[in-house]
Amino acid sequence: MQGLRGKVALIAGAAEGNIGAATAIRLAREGMHVVTADLNEANAKAVADEITAAGGSAVAKAFDITDETSYKELIEFTVDRFGGLHGLFNVAADLSARTMSRDTDVTSVPLDIWQHTIDVTLSGYMYGIRHALPIMMEQGTGSIVNTMSSVVWMGKDVAVSYQTAKSGLVGLTRHTATVGGKHGVRCNLISPGVILSKASLAATTEQFREETLASVRSTRLGVPDDLAGPVAFLFSDDSFYINGQSFLVDGGANFT
Ligand SMILES: NC(=O)c1ccc[n+]([C@@H]2O[C@H](COP(=O)([O-])OP(=O)(O)OC[C@H]3O[C@@H](n4cnc5c(N)ncnc54)[C@H](O)[C@@H]3O)[C@@H](O)[C@H]2O)c1
């Protein structure tokens, strides 16, 4: 893809076997310098090590997306290390059973789960944009991709915090696209459907996966690499005229 070689990408939520990792690996293959960041430092490092072992350019850093100072320091680290920041992929989420099993419906969800989910998925993404956008605007170029979920478009009777926090990203994305657009900075949104990341494989049953496969207009279920290509495209100059848009990457599950 055009315009990626030599540029700098920050993947905020990269750990072995997940969407962030697949994207980091793809971007490094396209010639970008990549920072893999995650709450779990060892997991982020494993991704960076895989990239460097294959001859790519990557470094890992631990951060906590719920802590604005931590995200700000991550962005400063990225710029110090590689001399700029051209692509920011906001992809972190807390999909742990501990959190998701308590994210029930609107009548019963515990307020600590509601707040935590908004902290990770909405406020955290805002912190990254708040500190990356001025750098990108000064460079006169940059691309931000936020990760939502197909579940927001479909609706579901549980996970009220997750759906609500994720849906706030529509406004954050279009606002950022509006602020950044005239300065060469774009911001778009992707909504994965069921993607067989390591976490999602552990959290779903064979029966669920078979039922999901029957519901998608595709020959197989999604895998993390299915998001890596779209993000690389949205970071590249090939998508120069795409700004403030939303993409479902769900194998066609959401046709009505
Ligand atoms: N896998 C799917 O089926 C699916 C479907 C729809 C949407 N999504 C979205 O795609 C994104 C990636 O999904 P995935 O399957 O790769 O998930 P994942 O759980 O493997 O990856 C998310 C990463 O975020 C990190 N994280 C959690 N809390 C953090 C914090 N406080 N600070 C920094 N990092 C933190 C986790 O450690 C993890 O590595 C998420 O935003 C998720 O909501 C995934």
PDBQT file of the ligand as one rigid body, heavy atoms in Angstrom, charges set to zero:
ROOT
HETATM    1  N1  LIG A 301     -12.540 -10.546  18.685  1.00  0.00    +0.000 N 
HETATM    2  C1  LIG A 301     -13.783 -10.231  18.397  1.00  0.00    +0.000 C 
HETATM    3  O1  LIG A 301     -14.620 -11.084  18.084  1.00  0.00    +0.000 OA
HETATM    4  C2  LIG A 301     -14.211  -8.776  18.415  1.00  0.00    +0.000 A 
HETATM    5  C3  LIG A 301     -15.515  -8.465  17.977  1.00  0.00    +0.000 A 
HETATM    6  C4  LIG A 301     -15.914  -7.142  17.980  1.00  0.00    +0.000 A 
HETATM    7  C5  LIG A 301     -15.048  -6.147  18.409  1.00  0.00    +0.000 A 
HETATM    8  N2  LIG A 301     -13.823  -6.484  18.850  1.00  0.00    +0.000 N 
HETATM    9  C6  LIG A 301     -12.948  -5.385  19.302  1.00  0.00    +0.000 C 
HETATM   10  O2  LIG A 301     -11.688  -5.506  18.683  1.00  0.00    +0.000 OA
HETATM   11  C7  LIG A 301     -10.663  -5.100  19.581  1.00  0.00    +0.000 C 
HETATM   12  C8  LIG A 301      -9.611  -6.178  19.725  1.00  0.00    +0.000 C 
HETATM   13  O3  LIG A 301     -10.224  -7.396  20.073  1.00  0.00    +0.000 OA
HETATM   14  P1  LIG A 301      -9.373  -8.715  20.354  1.00  0.00    +0.000 P 
HETATM   15  O4  LIG A 301     -10.259  -9.873  20.106  1.00  0.00    +0.000 OA
HETATM   16  O5  LIG A 301      -8.068  -8.627  19.663  1.00  0.00    +0.000 OA
HETATM   17  O6  LIG A 301      -9.239  -8.566  21.934  1.00  0.00    +0.000 OA
HETATM   18  P2  LIG A 301      -8.061  -8.882  22.953  1.00  0.00    +0.000 P 
HETATM   19  O7  LIG A 301      -8.682  -8.993  24.300  1.00  0.00    +0.000 OA
HETATM   20  O8  LIG A 301      -7.239 -10.005  22.485  1.00  0.00    +0.000 OA
HETATM   21  O9  LIG A 301      -7.197  -7.557  22.851  1.00  0.00    +0.000 OA
HETATM   22  C9  LIG A 301      -7.463  -6.404  23.582  1.00  0.00    +0.000 C 
HETATM   23  C10 LIG A 301      -6.182  -5.989  24.274  1.00  0.00    +0.000 C 
HETATM   24  O10 LIG A 301      -6.454  -4.832  25.080  1.00  0.00    +0.000 OA
HETATM   25  C11 LIG A 301      -5.624  -4.934  26.219  1.00  0.00    +0.000 C 
HETATM   26  N3  LIG A 301      -6.118  -4.125  27.334  1.00  0.00    +0.000 N 
HETATM   27  C12 LIG A 301      -7.152  -4.384  28.162  1.00  0.00    +0.000 A 
HETATM   28  N4  LIG A 301      -7.246  -3.432  29.104  1.00  0.00    +0.000 NA
HETATM   29  C13 LIG A 301      -6.226  -2.558  28.867  1.00  0.00    +0.000 A 
HETATM   30  C14 LIG A 301      -5.773  -1.378  29.518  1.00  0.00    +0.000 A 
HETATM   31  N5  LIG A 301      -6.383  -0.889  30.622  1.00  0.00    +0.000 N 
HETATM   32  N6  LIG A 301      -4.699  -0.716  28.998  1.00  0.00    +0.000 NA
HETATM   33  C15 LIG A 301      -4.067  -1.191  27.906  1.00  0.00    +0.000 A 
HETATM   34  N7  LIG A 301      -4.438  -2.330  27.258  1.00  0.00    +0.000 NA
HETATM   35  C16 LIG A 301      -5.508  -2.993  27.737  1.00  0.00    +0.000 A 
HETATM   36  C17 LIG A 301      -5.645  -6.419  26.589  1.00  0.00    +0.000 C 
HETATM   37  O11 LIG A 301      -4.538  -6.759  27.397  1.00  0.00    +0.000 OA
HETATM   38  C18 LIG A 301      -5.620  -7.083  25.218  1.00  0.00    +0.000 C 
HETATM   39  O12 LIG A 301      -4.323  -7.444  24.819  1.00  0.00    +0.000 OA
HETATM   40  C19 LIG A 301     -11.359  -4.722  20.885  1.00  0.00    +0.000 C 
HETATM   41  O13 LIG A 301     -11.551  -3.322  20.923  1.00  0.00    +0.000 OA
HETATM   42  C20 LIG A 301     -12.687  -5.442  20.796  1.00  0.00    +0.000 C 
HETATM   43  O14 LIG A 301     -13.685  -4.792  21.533  1.00  0.00    +0.000 OA
HETATM   44  C21 LIG A 301     -13.368  -7.775  18.856  1.00  0.00    +0.000 A 
ENDROOT
TORSDOF 0
